[in-house]
Amino acid sequence: MFFERSRKGEHALLIQPHAGGPVDEGLLEEFSELARSAGASIAGVLSSRIDRPNAATLIGSGKLEEVKAAADATGADLILVNHPLTPTQERNLERALQRRVVDRTGLILDIFAQRAQSHEGKLQVELAQLRHMSTRLVRGWTHLERQRGGSIGLRGPGETQLELDRRMLQQRLESLQRRLDKVQVQRTQMRRARMRSELPRVALVGYTNAGKSTLFNAMTGAEAYAADQLFATLDPTVRRIDLAGGGAVLADTVGFVRDLPHALVAAFRSTLSEARDADLLLHVVDAADPLRDERVAQVNEVLAEIGAADLPQVLVFNKIDRVEGGAPRLDRPAEGPPRVWLSARDGVGLDLLRDAIGEVLGLQRVQGRVHVPSRAGRLRARLHELGAVRGEQAGDDGWDIQVDLALVDAQRLAAQAGGTALQPLIDAALPPDLG
């Protein structure tokens, strides 16, 4: 059976499967927000207890009739299911309900397609969409199938068309992958250039809609897109920030949600590498979210998946303006990362965050006089490039230089050939247990 799918698809009935007991209201609210972020209006919400998923339709026949009746009554032209669907389940649900059916992965992909702005982001989204579509391609040609079987002369026109579409799809996938590989090489070269600048790299991570882009704009004076919606940022934005002990590079990244589909994590691995390659993660948390501890755990799960679990963090509790009695503060617990409470929207507590970043990165100052021998001319040049030279006197065997630079810069120079002249100043700047 074949039907013409509605092209509107914006009046959605939401289906929330659950394993028993009360429905997780936080999960349902997030799914509703995902639907709204995709541009859908919500016609209604139905929960469906599933003890044993139906292989054909996920939900049972009785619930299927209830969904059909609710969709007819509300005029919903789209069914959104907060659960992964197999291609067979999706196809069977569409036949039974006579409406488009989209699962959680398809919904998030649609939002990503709307949000991506950069060339790389658009390539990543299309690649993920086509991979998702490739397993579902058969459903659009079921009305053309006439015969089945593998004998020559018995192949129906639908099967021929399907094979053609699969071949075209595979060619497009290969083309996109080649283009994305080229863009990723360029991004890697840019990242290496930033690393050579010897500025520590800091990345904003956190649950989607925690306020990362607002904080990024407040810290850098940039105008990155920020909105009260899920996945407002997909493409990473990078800016320099100034700290008391030196500078750093700050990157804004895509937000996470619970059960982020593995296909999307894989598709956005190059974007998420801004987090994986950072020296420090600013883990932004919505302080007013009653599920904030759960959100922190979910973000840490994704960080583990991309290989960033062991990076140092600062927990940034944002939106204290929405918390009764919320005041900016910097907590330094005996165990765990520092915690900064602030409001990015109001610009309150940003200095505390800068202090915490400097402490974790070790941005103490190294000051004093150092003798740079003639053979270490590269070190002298780098000190000048960093603006660290406060005075200089040339001698027969080199230069006596008065320096003032960040400890992290001094340590990186000392690790390079010819930079060992800085080691005595570094040892003097570090506490005895760190020297």
MOQUISUL-V182920 format. One record per pair of residues at least 12 apart in sequence whose ideal C-beta (glycine too) atoms are under 8 Angstrom apart, sorted by the first residue. I is the first residue (numbers start at 1). GAP is how many residues later the second one is. Records with the same first field share a line. If there is no record, write none. Layout:
I: GAP ; GAP
This chain:
1: 94
2: 140 ; 141
3: 91 ; 92 ; 95
5: 89 ; 94 ; 95
6: 71 ; 72 ; 93 ; 94
8: 69 ; 70
9: 31 ; 68 ; 69 ; 91
10: 29 ; 30 ; 31 ; 67 ; 68
11: 29 ; 30 ; 32 ; 63 ; 64 ; 65 ; 66 ; 67
12: 23 ; 28 ; 29 ; 30 ; 31 ; 64 ; 65 ; 66 ; 67 ; 68
13: 30 ; 31 ; 32 ; 33 ; 54 ; 57 ; 58 ; 61 ; 63 ; 65 ; 66 ; 67
14: 14 ; 17 ; 18 ; 21 ; 28 ; 30 ; 31 ; 32 ; 66 ; 68
15: 30 ; 31 ; 32 ; 33 ; 44 ; 52 ; 64 ; 65 ; 66 ; 67 ; 68
16: 12 ; 15 ; 29 ; 30 ; 31 ; 32 ; 66
17: 30 ; 31 ; 32 ; 33 ; 41 ; 42 ; 64 ; 65 ; 66
18: 29 ; 30 ; 31 ; 32
19: 30 ; 31 ; 32
20: 29 ; 31
23: 24
26: 264 ; 265 ; 268
27: 55 ; 231
28: 17 ; 19 ; 54
30: 200 ; 227 ; 228
31: 49 ; 51 ; 73
32: 13
33: 176 ; 196 ; 197
34: 70 ; 73 ; 74 ; 77 ; 196 ; 223
35: 45 ; 72
36: 193
37: 74 ; 192 ; 193 ; 194
38: 69 ; 72 ; 73 ; 76
39: 75
40: 38 ; 40
43: 28 ; 31 ; 32 ; 33
44: 26 ; 30 ; 32
46: 17 ; 20 ; 21 ; 24
48: 12 ; 15 ; 19
54: 35
55: 33 ; 34
56: 32 ; 33 ; 36
57: 32 ; 35 ; 36 ; 39
58: 23 ; 25 ; 27 ; 31 ; 35
64: 29 ; 32 ; 33
67: 12 ; 30
68: 28 ; 29 ; 30
71: 26 ; 28
76: 23
77: 22 ; 23
78: 21 ; 22 ; 23 ; 24
79: 14 ; 18 ; 20 ; 21 ; 22 ; 23
80: 22 ; 23 ; 27
81: 12 ; 20 ; 21 ; 22 ; 23
82: 22
83: 20 ; 21
84: 19 ; 20 ; 21 ; 177
85: 16 ; 18
87: 48 ; 49 ; 51 ; 52
90: 13 ; 46 ; 49
91: 45 ; 47 ; 48 ; 51
94: 45
104: 155 ; 157
105: 27 ; 156 ; 158 ; 159
106: 26
108: 123 ; 149 ; 152 ; 153 ; 156
109: 16 ; 19 ; 20 ; 23 ; 155
111: 119 ; 120
112: 13 ; 16 ; 119 ; 122 ; 152
113: 12 ; 13 ; 16
115: 116 ; 117 ; 118 ; 119
116: 118 ; 119
117: 108 ; 117 ; 118
118: 117
119: 64
120: 60 ; 63 ; 64 ; 67 ; 115 ; 150 ; 151
121: 113 ; 114 ; 150
123: 53 ; 56 ; 57 ; 60
124: 56 ; 143 ; 144 ; 146 ; 147
125: 109 ; 142
126: 50
127: 46 ; 49 ; 50 ; 53 ; 140
128: 135 ; 136 ; 138 ; 139 ; 140
130: 39 ; 42 ; 43 ; 46
131: 42 ; 132 ; 136
132: 131
133: 36
134: 32 ; 35 ; 36 ; 39
137: 25 ; 28 ; 29 ; 32
138: 24
141: 17 ; 20 ; 21 ; 24
142: 16
143: 15
144: 12 ; 13 ; 14 ; 17
145: 13 ; 14
146: 12
180: 90
183: 87
184: 86
187: 83
191: 82 ; 83 ; 86
194: 44 ; 55
197: 52
198: 188 ; 211 ; 214 ; 215
199: 41 ; 47 ; 48 ; 49 ; 50
200: 48 ; 49 ; 79 ; 80 ; 161 ; 163 ; 208
201: 47 ; 48 ; 50 ; 73 ; 76 ; 77 ; 78 ; 79
202: 39 ; 46 ; 47 ; 48 ; 49 ; 76 ; 77 ; 78 ; 79 ; 80 ; 155 ; 159
203: 47 ; 48 ; 50 ; 71 ; 72 ; 75 ; 77 ; 78 ; 79
204: 12 ; 46 ; 47 ; 48 ; 49 ; 77 ; 78 ; 80
205: 48 ; 51 ; 70 ; 76 ; 77 ; 78 ; 79 ; 94 ; 98 ; 103
206: 49 ; 50 ; 77 ; 78 ; 79 ; 89 ; 93 ; 110
207: 48 ; 49 ; 50 ; 77 ; 78 ; 79 ; 82 ; 88 ; 89 ; 91 ; 92
208: 22 ; 23 ; 24 ; 46 ; 47 ; 48 ; 49
209: 19 ; 20 ; 21 ; 23 ; 46 ; 77
210: 45 ; 74 ; 75 ; 76 ; 79 ; 85 ; 108 ; 109
211: 15 ; 73 ; 75 ; 107 ; 108 ; 133 ; 134
212: 21 ; 40 ; 41 ; 43 ; 72
213: 12 ; 13 ; 19 ; 20 ; 39
214: 12 ; 104 ; 130 ; 131
215: 67 ; 69 ; 101 ; 103 ; 127 ; 129
216: 21 ; 23 ; 34 ; 36
217: 127
218: 126 ; 127 ; 129 ; 132
219: 22 ; 31 ; 131 ; 134 ; 135
220: 19 ; 20 ; 21 ; 30
221: 18
222: 15 ; 17
224: 13 ; 28
230: 25 ; 27
231: 23 ; 24
232: 23
233: 19 ; 20 ; 21 ; 22
234: 20 ; 34 ; 37
235: 36
236: 15 ; 16 ; 17 ; 18 ; 35 ; 38
237: 14 ; 15
238: 12 ; 13 ; 14 ; 36
241: 113
243: 111 ; 114 ; 115 ; 118 ; 120
244: 110 ; 111 ; 114 ; 119
245: 113 ; 116 ; 118 ; 119 ; 120 ; 161 ; 162 ; 163
246: 117 ; 159 ; 160 ; 162 ; 163
247: 159
248: 109 ; 113 ; 115
250: 32
251: 23 ; 24 ; 27
253: 18 ; 19 ; 21 ; 22
254: 14 ; 17 ; 18
256: 42 ; 43 ; 46
257: 41
258: 36 ; 40
260: 42
262: 43
265: 37 ; 40 ; 41
269: 37
272: 34 ; 36
273: 33
275: 28 ; 31 ; 33 ; 36
276: 30 ; 31 ; 32 ; 35
278: 30 ; 33
279: 32 ; 33 ; 82
280: 31 ; 32 ; 33 ; 34 ; 77 ; 80 ; 81
281: 22 ; 27 ; 30 ; 31 ; 32 ; 33
282: 31 ; 32 ; 34 ; 71 ; 75
283: 13 ; 16 ; 30 ; 31 ; 32 ; 33 ; 54
284: 32 ; 34
285: 30 ; 31 ; 32 ; 33
286: 32 ; 33
287: 30 ; 31 ; 32 ; 33 ; 35 ; 36 ; 39 ; 54
288: 31 ; 34 ; 35
292: 25
296: 19
312: 25 ; 48
313: 24
314: 23 ; 24 ; 25 ; 26 ; 39 ; 42 ; 43 ; 46
315: 21 ; 22 ; 23 ; 24 ; 25
316: 23 ; 24 ; 26 ; 37
317: 22 ; 23 ; 24 ; 25
318: 24 ; 25 ; 26
319: 24 ; 25 ; 26
320: 21 ; 22 ; 23 ; 28 ; 29
321: 22 ; 24 ; 25 ; 27
326: 15 ; 17
327: 14
328: 12 ; 13 ; 14 ; 15 ; 20 ; 21 ; 24
329: 12 ; 20 ; 23
330: 22 ; 23 ; 25 ; 26
337: 23
338: 18 ; 21 ; 22
340: 12 ; 13 ; 16
361: 47
362: 45 ; 46 ; 49
363: 43 ; 44 ; 45
364: 42 ; 43 ; 65 ; 66
365: 39 ; 40 ; 41 ; 42 ; 64
366: 37 ; 38 ; 39 ; 40 ; 41 ; 43 ; 44 ; 56 ; 59 ; 60 ; 63
367: 36 ; 37 ; 58 ; 62
368: 34 ; 35 ; 57 ; 60
369: 31 ; 32 ; 33 ; 34
370: 30 ; 31 ; 33 ; 51 ; 52 ; 54 ; 55
371: 27 ; 28 ; 29 ; 30 ; 50
372: 26 ; 27 ; 28 ; 29 ; 49
373: 24 ; 25 ; 48
374: 23 ; 24
375: 23 ; 43
376: 22 ; 42 ; 43 ; 45
378: 38 ; 39 ; 40
379: 34 ; 37 ; 39 ; 40 ; 42 ; 43
380: 19 ; 21
382: 31 ; 37
383: 18 ; 20 ; 22 ; 30
386: 19 ; 23
388: 15 ; 16 ; 17 ; 21
389: 12 ; 13 ; 14
390: 12 ; 13 ; 14
403: 19 ; 22
407: 19 ; 22 ; 23
410: 12 ; 15 ; 16 ; 19
411: 15
414: 12
